[in-house]
Amino acid sequence: MQVGKIPLRAAAISRGQALLSSAGGLNCEHLRDGRFHVNLLSAEVKKEIELEIAHVLFIDIVGYSKLSINEQRAAVDELNEVVRVSEQFQKAEAGARLIKIPTGDGMALVFYTSPEAPAQCAVEIGRILKERPRLQLRMGVHSGPVSGVIDVNGHANLAGAGLNMAQRVMDCGDAGHILVSKRVAEDLGEYEHWRPLQHDLGACEVKHGIRVSVVNLYDDEFGNAKLPRKLETVQKRRTRLRWATTAAALLTLVAIVAGIAMFSRYRMRSTPAAPEKSIAVLPFENLSRDPDNAYFADGIQDEILTRLSKIADLKVISRTSTQHYKSAPENLPEIARLLGVAHILEGSVQKSRDAVRVNVQLIKAANDSHLWADTFDRKLTDIFLVESEVAKAIAEQLRAHISGREEQVIAAKPTDNVEAYDAYLRGLAYSLKTAITPANSLGAQKYLREAVRLDPKFALSWALRSYVDARGYITRTLQPTVALREEVRQAADTALTLQPNLGEAVLAKGYYHYFCLKDYDTAVRYFEQARQFLPNSSRIPESLAYVARRRGQWDRCESYFNEAERLDPRNVTLLTQHALSYVDLRRFPEALRKLDQVLDITPDDPDTLVEKAGIAQAEGDLPRASAFLAPLHPNADDAPAVETQVYQAILERRSAQIIPRLKEILAKPDPALGYFNGELRFWLGWAQEVAGDHAAAQESWQQARSDLDFFLKEQPQNYQLMGDLALTNMGLGDKAAALALSERAMAAIPIEKDAVAGPMPIEILARVAARMGEPDRATAALQKLLSTPYIGALAENIPLTPALLQLDPMFDSLRNDPRFQKLVASPTPEVTGK
């Protein structure tokens, strides 16, 4: 049972991670899902962290699949022998700073030493290969984040962008090539002896259309000086295209000139040009030696973007649409086209103690020309001046009009306390993370509390703190207590008192009334008031879409989503929420199209795959749902994914297979998850019941009731918690308690107050009534639900459909009821809006 999904899909919680050390030895095997399965031989080698920068060498045996089985074994043996001769390999292994991961047709070597280590190891291997021409290898090197995750079998997986990018770099090469990413090349370029060995190849297109900048590493003793076939093909294509274009241009010049006016008019009608006064700010590169300073680079980028977005004469794309791009991509014209802007701002930040260097360059996307660039060397205390100067310079370059009030806002210094500002930037970085998780909400809350403690007059930090707490309150990523709701109010009031014209403070008041009080009229007034201060904010129409959805104003909701997407066209959260509105309406084809847009931006995103699995379940297509869920290995803190997998096993009537995983999760419950642990115990009991183990189910439900009762005392208005308890009491056979809790939940969130979540307790009532021998109440409730758009009560919050009624064991007692049979036989209802 997922939490309410406004404003962001709640409980889309990042996977728990563990770094894997090589001390004690490793036995690894490559998994089909692209991750690496690592069996630890010693419990002492497991170190729990979220992320660490590693330096990866990916090695592949070229032509492996064409070899016989005996030849394959011989090739792998020879590869292992060659690698073990490498001095770099031996040093890292001896110091327990290396993980070796066999991949079937090669291996990945993950070094935790220096960026030079994998490159030097590749060079050493390359020299040996000159004497062993039969062993054809290609190698790729990249430095990036790597983390550990625990899979469904309880084994450790190693995953992360560092591994993925190293493999992509390697995939660009042929036999003999040693390719390194641009990032590694820059690191190596700091050492003079590496420079003559590096030969820039430019960009290579890999999976999903991603372009990777690669550098070829070679000299007479190692490597392959030939241009890789992938890049050779691209160059030939470009050469042919240039000649064809030139010839065509010469032959048709007169015709083009004669028809240019007509063409221009057609062009303007078919693909309107981006407004000249439009800009997107790409992520700033962190050039600091300390990777932990990434929050600072993110913060500076966001602050410059925020100041620009307050200029009404500019069109400024929101950060959520630009964060998926790297700092200096090669395909700027295409990115600008996708974002609908004429200009791009790139930048980098380098922080060392109290000194900061900020580099920025403004680029006209159409011809990739630099309009303006500057470098700012400042003390940390003067960083606000940099943000203001950059915003003003860009406005001047784009000839945007700045009103007197806007000029004051751009130049405003939010705090005089450097430590408070640093804490604010750290909290901001947590709040900007894509996944709304307890860890991210708590991290943001911690630093923002520290910021206002250090400077009680820091209005911007008070406003962000109120928003973070309010979002945590409604998404249940923070425990939704009365005390938390009061914190939200006090923070918003403080921000607005300190700065009555601060757009973020006005928004915070709107979020308090919407998220915490469900006072929609007042929330809308604040959101509309904020428009004058935040003319480019996609969050305003987005928030208005959520309010319209809560009110059941589906056409208006759709209109606001479209407005928000024009300002923020590649915001995956916004696109996901738009998709979820279609899900609530059971307009599944449109929902799937939106979710596919998300996957185009973030391929293989697990939360999106889970949502698609939920839709497949609702359509009765369990094999398709299973295909979406099979590659996923969620941890306890990803409740929607875990519950969707359990629900799949229950719908298939094969729940015994999922029980061990649930027991493993609940063996060490995470206190930070609050009542979700009790909710998972309910699911464990249901899985055991469907599997035929009635005694075990009763025991699980007893424990679940104890856990959930405790939290309901703290959260007396939490209707989802009441629903969990109602279903748990139903399982225990306590009809009176189950019905009473269902009715209490309905009173806590009536449909008149919340059109989208209000029907959820009615689904709980239908389930309880069906199981407790009340077929009249059950069928009446189901009849109402099937004609109502709403957030479903279980797993991925998909509303009930005839197909789900046919599959769900909770309705087995109604199978012979003609009224129920009629409901099951009816087509899936689809609401068009009103």
Residue, then its C-alpha position, 0 to 999 in steps of 0.5 A: m500500500q503505497v502512500g499518497k502520491i502528491p506532489l511526487r510519487a511517494a515512497a519511490i525510495s532509493r535502494g539500500q547500498a553496500l560497498l564491496s571490499s575485496a578483503g577475504g576474497l570474492n567469488c563473482e558471476h555476471l547476471r543477466d540484468g547487467r549488474f554484478h553478482v558478488n558472493l562475499l566469502s567473509a562477512e567482514v568485507k562488507k562496508e555499508i555506504e551509499l556511493e563511492i568513486a571507483h576507477v574501473l577497467f572493463i575488459d572484453i574478449v573480442g569474438y568470444s561467442k564465435l569460439s568453441i567451449n574449449e577455446q572459450r575456457a582457454a581464452v578466459d584462462e589466458l586472460n586471467e593469467v595476463v591480468r595477474v601478471s600486471e603490477q598494478f593488479q598485484k599492488a591493488e590486490a595486495g592492498a585490498r583495494l581491488i574488486k575483480i568481477p568476471t563477466g563471462d566474456g571478460m572482466a571488470l576490475v574496480f580499483y579504489t586507489s587512483p585514476e591512474a591505476p586502471a589505465q596503467c593496468a591496461v597499458e601493462i596488459g596491452r604490452i603483454l598482448k603484443e607477445r600473445p596475438r591470439l588473445q584479442l582484447r578491447m579495454g575501456v576505462h572510466s572513473g565514476p560512482v559505484s555502489g553495492v545493492i542486495d538482490v532478491n536472493g540476499h546476495a550483493n550486487l555491484a552497480g553504478a554509473g562508473l561500471n556502466m560508463a566504463q563498459r560503454v567506453m569499451d564498447c566503442g573500441d575494437a580488438g587492441h583498443i584501450l579507450v578512456s573516457k574524457r574524464v579519465a583523460e583529463d585526470l591523466g593529462e595532469y601528468e606529463h608522461w600520459r599526454p603523448l599517449q592520448h589521442d582524442l577520438g571525439a564522441c561515440e554514440v552508444k546505447h539509448g543514443i547516449r554520446v560518449s567522448v573517448v580518447n585512444l591510449y596507444d604508442d608503439e608498444f601497446g594499444n591500437a592506433k587505428l580508428p575504431r569501426k564505430l567512429e570510422t563509420v560515423q566519419k564516413r557517413r559525415t563525409r558522404l553527407r558533407w559531399a552530398t549536401t554540397a552538391a545538392a546545394l550547388l545544384t539547387l541554389v537558385a531554386i532555394v533562393a527563389g523559394i526562400a520566403m515561402f519556405s520560411r513561412y512554412r518553417m515558422r508554422s511547422t516548427p516554431a523557433a525557440p524564443e530568443k530570450s530563452i535559456a537552460v542552465l546545465p549542471f555545473e561541473n564540480l572541479s574540486r578535488d573533494p568529490d563531496n563538494a558536488y553539493f556546492a556546484d549543484g547549489i551554485q547552478d540552482e541559485i543562478l538558475t533561480r535568479l534568472s527564473k525571476i526575470a519575467d522577460l526570460k523563458v528559463i527551463s527548470r532544473t529538473s529538466t536539465q539535471h539529466y544532462k552532463s556539464a558540457p555535452e557535445n550535442l547542444p543544438e539537439i538538447a536546446r531543441l528538446l528543451g525549447v530554448a535558444h541558449i545554454l549556460e554551462g559552468s564549473v565550480q571549484k571550491s577550496r576551503d574559503a576560496v571559490r572559482v566559478n567558470v561560466q559560458l553562454i552559448k547560442a545553441a543554433n550554431d554552438s557559438h560562445l556569446w559570453a564567458d567569464t571566470f570569477d575568483r571569489k572568497l566564499t563570503d562573496i559567492f552571492l555577488v557571483e550569482s547576481e553578476v552572472a544572472k545580470a550578465i546573461a540578461e544583458q546578453l539576451r537583452a531581457h528587460i529587468s524591472g526595478r523589483e527584479e533587479q533587487v531580487i537578483a542582487a539580494k543576499p539571502t544571508d550574511n552567514v557563510e556557514a548557514y549558507d553552506a548548510y542551506l546548499r547541503g539541504l538544497a542538494y538533498s531536496l533536489k534529488t530525484a527520489i523522494t525517500p526517508a533518507n533524502s527527506l531527513g538529510a534535507q531537514k537536518y541541514l535546513r534546521e542547522a541553516v536557520r539555527l545559524d541564521p534565524k533571519f535566513a528567509l529562503s532557508w525557512a521557506l525551503r525547510s517548510y516545503v521539505d517538511a510539508r512534502g515529507y508530511i504528505t508523502r509519509t517519507l517523514q512521519p506525519t505527526v501533529a508536531l511535524r505539521e506545526e513545524v511546516r506552519q511555523a517555518a512558512d510563517t517565519a519565511l513570509t514574515l521575514q520577506p513578504n515578497l519572497g516567492e519561495a515563502v509564498l509558495a511555502k504557505g501554499y504547500y502548507h495549506y495544500f499538503c497539511l490542511k487540504d485547504y485547497d482554496t487558500a492553497v490556490r490563492y497562494f500559488e497564484q500569488a506566487r506567479q508574480f514573483l516566480p514567473n518561470s516556475s513550473r512548480i506553480p502549474e504543477s501544484l495547481a494540477y495536484v490541487a485540481r486532481r484532489r478536487g476531481q477536476w480532471d480536465r483542469c488538472e490536464s491543462y495545468f500539467n501541460e502548462a508545467e511541461r512546457l516550462d519543464p519538458r524533461n522533468v521525469t517526476l512531472l511526466t510520471q505524475h501526469a502518467l499517474s493521473y491517467v492511471d487514476l482515470r484508468r486511461f492506461p494507453e496514455a499512461l504508458r506513453k507518458l511512462d515511455q517518455v520517462l524511460d527515454i530520459t532515464p532508461d530502465d528506471p526501476d520505479t517506472l518499470v514498477e508502475k508499468a508492471g502495476i498497469a499490466q496487473a490491472e489489465g490482467d496481463l500477468p506475464r507482462a507484469s512479471a517481465f517488468l518486475a523480474p530484473l528488479h531487486p528492491n530493498a525494504d525501503d522501496a515499499p511500492a516495488v516490494e509490495t508490487q512484487v508480492y502482489q504479483a506472486i499473490l495474483e499468480r497464486r504462487s506466493a510461497q516463492i516471495i515469503p523468504r524475501l519478506k522474512e529476510i527484510l523483516a528480520k532486521p526492520d529499519p526504524a526509519l521506515g516507521y509503519f511501513n514495517g508493519e505494512l510489510r508484515f501484513w503482506l507477509g501474512w497475506a502471502q503465507e495465507v495464500a500459500g496455505d500456511h494459516a498458522a504462520a499468517q496468523e502469527s505475522w498478522q498479530q505482529a503487524r497489528s501490534d506494530l501498526d497500533f503503535f503508530l496509529k496512536e501517534q498518527p490518528q488521522n493517517y487513513q492509510l495506516m487505518g487501512d493497513l490495520a483494517l486489512t490486518n484485523m480482517g486477516l485475524g478474523d476480527k470483523a468488528a475492528a476491521l469494519a470500524l477501521s474502514e469506516r474511520a478511514m472513510a471519515a478521515i478522508p471523505i471523497e468530498k475533501d479528496a476526490v482522488a484519495g477519498p475512494m481508497p478507504i472504500e476499496i478497503l471496506a470492499r475487501v473487508a466486507a468480501r472477506m467477512g461475509e458481507p457480500d451486499r456491502a462488498t458488491a455495492a462498494l465495488q460497483k461504485l469504485l469501478s466507475t470512479p477515478y482514484i488512487g488504489a489501496l494496494a501496492e503501486n496504487i492502481p485502481l481496481t479493474p474487472a481484471l484485478l477482481q478476477l485475479d485477486p484472492m481477496f475476492d474469492s468468496l464472491r466468485n459465485d455471486p451473480r452481481f460480482q460476476k457481472l462486474v468481472a465481465s464488464p469492460t475496464p471503465e475509462v473516465t475522460g475527465k470533467 
